[in-house]
Amino acid sequence: MIALEGNFAYSFLLGVLAAVNPCGFVLLPTYLLWYLGTELEAERAGPVDSLRRGLSVGAAVSSGFVLLFVVVGIVSRTFTTVIQDNAKYAALVVGVALVAAGTAMLGGWKPPVLQPNLSLRREHTFRNMFFFGLVYAVASIGCTIGLLTSVIMGSVGRQGYVSGVLSVALYGIGMAALVISLTVGLAFARVGLLSALRRGLPWFDRISAVAVLLTGLYLAWYWWGAITERGSDPVTGRVDDWQTRIVEVLEGIGAWRLATVFFLVIGSAIGWVWVRGSRSPAR
């Protein structure tokens, strides 16, 4: 039983690490920067609306990411090597597309997937952020499909169908817990630091555009190097160092402590929304 629990904890930790894998690592701060910018633009949104939107947006991004990974993981039980060998081409396309999008954003264009949902129409926001999660997964899949198939999906054969399903679920929960916790953390910060943060609002469109552009340039450079077998270079080496340090910190904390922190952050947000929302007058 101890070994089984250990495997479940490992599945959860792998899910957490999937959000900060080397291939898609730079997309996480880009997403968080975009989310913070949309919060600053939501003039009439109160604390409850902000936290509710943080939970919804984080869940949407995580759903897109996890869905693609689980589908590809199931399919790749037979085609793991083929997917790993060819994922770099799809990820290169993502990088080039982000370069084009960032350049256009500097000229004033806002892509639909990054549009703030000021009308609070949740369906529109969820669809856009679900799509962003799919893009995030495509950029990341080259670095994580091996672990997903060999460790997570492989548990079906080693421990049985039920244990395998639980391992896959915990992998998804681990990734979702990190993304939602970071999003909710920004929502809490937005509530407490709104006046200070709002002073930077005129710059956020430009900052977001530059972030998307730099993210695209890095991904394109990273995956072009993988395709041409260029080897390491100072740029990717430095980002890999940052990513490795974050992974080491998360691994040092451990699965159960991380799960406790995520539960407290997300649980506090849900409790706040439920209590304050139930006291608000009907709209």
Secondary structure, DSSP 8 states (H G I E B T S, - for coil): -HHHHHHHHHHHHHHHHHTT-TTTTTHHHHHHHHHHHHHHH-TT--HHHHHHHHHHHHHHHHHHHHHHHHHHHHHHHHHHHHHHHHHHHHHHHHHHHHHHHHHHHHTT---GGG---TT--HHHHHHHHHHHHHHHHHHHHHHHHHHIIIIIIHHHHHH-HHHHHHHHHHHHHHHHHHHHHHHHHHHHHHHHSHHHHHTTHHHHHHHHHHHHHHHHHHHHHHHHHHHHT----HHHHHHHHHHHHHHHHHHHH-HHHHHHHHHHHHHHHHHHHHHHHHHS---
